[in-house]
């Protein structure tokens, strides 16, 4: 059974006339009769008492199926309209602690211009939580560091910018007023979150400090929030990206170093979608004039 068979049956049942039903459906009358006859054959019942094409009435089975198909058609129409109007939601993950207000509203605005039904839903998570949520299909895409996400080969990535690294420290750090360049951090603990990949990536930064004749002393703590709490209270320093919200904390100071981190949009290779593609294009557009 198909939509056309049901449509012909319902129209004939409303008008109790095959010819009038054919006119309303803009079909030849014999075609309407064939559709209804094939529906009756599939159902195994007669739906109409036929005296002529102009004089028909519903059988008991016809009345029952009229009620069923009328409800079904109404529900189908309602579902179609709901899907047409339903928003296309992109579930995005963003690194915990990053500030995105300089670009995210512009990206969303551009997405909505091309598709008014576009909506953004996002979560801020630790690096390892971002990759886990993307892998488990709880997120459609994530914005994160390229070096971290490239460890996961099941993801597609698109680099759209690079951000500078800096040393974050507090005005409560002992003798902070004497710090003039990166070499002056040699005696302080560099705090990092307890994540194997972050430890590997951060320790790659050791080469930067060789020019200042010291190797940072890294200290592992529970997570990124703990890192920031230690730094805020003057109990160590940390390497942070320039998008870190804490760079604007009134109690904290920062010093840029000669290192950048590529930032990418990542999504699962087997779960791309129109909303991901639209967001990717808008993101590249917003960052197109920035230095790579």
Buried (B, 14 or more C-beta within 10 A) or exposed (E): EEEBBBBBBBBBBEBBBBBBBBBBBEBEBEEBBBBBBBBBEEBEBBBBEBEEBEEBEBBEBBEEBBEEBBEEBEEEEEEEEEEEEEEBEBBBBBBBBBBBEEBBEBBBEBBBEEEEEBBBEBBBBBBBBBBBBBBEEEBBBBBBBBBBBEEBEEBBBBEBBBBBBBBBBBEEBEEBEEBEEBEBBEEBBBBBBBBEBBBEBBBEBEEBBEEBEBEBEBBBBEBBEBBBBBBBEBBBBBBBBBBBBBBEBEEBBBBEBEBBBBBBBBBBEEBBBEBBEBBBBBBBEBBEEEEE
